């Protein structure tokens, strides 16, 4: 062997060496790209395939309280609630929307604060169907910490709030605005009718049973036109003044009636006393005597006789 003919590696050997060198790198890359999932006590999840050589399909459902690292690289997880959720249409801080608006039977636009609470159906089959039907369409899932996302909010608005709004319109238009505003029995009736229909309406809107256990709370409705309430309050003030005046007049009449009764009783007593003396003259003479007076005044003839003496 000549000095210039140094040791040479064959092509296969070179490939083998490169492969050996790349294995640790590939392992490291796999560890870095591996997916992980962490579900809390009230959260479940779906694992969606997403690697470079995998279809984007649902792999499995992940129960609450699961913590896993180093799952398939590129996979993603969508999270859903096991605990009760709600749609809060009260307009208060933290609410999902302003109060809903409906028109009464006498054409007054009413503001109706309402809260609907419900639970999501979270068995694995239903979650997979939900994801395929609505989850991808709206991006409807929670954040990995279980917080509300814009996609989740949008799905609830489309599937829960919209049918709620339509049903509330149908119910409110059966009653006049004053009853809706200030009659507890009517508010309770609205609440009951919405409750009775919510599950059916949401199922129809979503084309499936994805939510259940609906409860409804209607807070105090009020007319949009605040002048209506102001006019009612003013009328109540005037009515209160009138009722006070009427009450005063009745008190005066009652007092006068009492005084008349007292006078009549006193007169009756006096008549009885007079009758006891036999005549009015005898009664008056008796009174005069009681006061130290002489009721028997001298006559003209007695005066002349006295002078003649």
Number of C-alpha atoms within 10 A of each C-alpha: 5 5 6 6 7 8 7 7 8 8 8 9 11 11 11 11 10 11 13 11 11 12 11 11 12 12 11 12 12 16 15 11 16 16 20 17 20 20 21 18 13 14 22 26 27 21 22 20 20 18 16 10 8 12 11 15 13 17 13 14 20 20 20 18 12 14 12 10 11 13 16 19 18 18 22 19 23 21 25 24 21 18 11 13 14 17 20 20 21 21 14 12 8 9 14 18 17 16 20 20 19 23 22 22 14 12 12 18 18 23 20 26 21 24 19 20 16 19 17 18 18 20 13 16 10 15 20 19 13 20 18 13 14 18 18 13 12 17 17 23 25 21 15 17 11 16 12 13 13 14 18 19 17 15 19 18 17 15 20 23 22 15 21 23 18 13 18 21 17 13 18 22 19 14 16 16 23 18 14 25 18 13 12 12 11 17 20 15 14 21 19 15 14 24 18 13 14 23 22 14 19 23 17 13 15 17 11 14 16 19 20 17 13 18 18 20 18 19 15 16 21 21 21 16 12 9 10 15 15 11 11 12 12 12 12 12 12 12 12 12 12 12 12 12 12 12 12 12 12 12 12 12 12 12 12 12 12 12 12 12 12 12 12 12 12 12 12 12 12 13 12 11 14 17 13 12 14 10 11 14 12 15 17 14 16 17 13 14 13 10 9 9 11 12 14 9 6 9 8 9 9 10 10 10 9 9 8 7 5
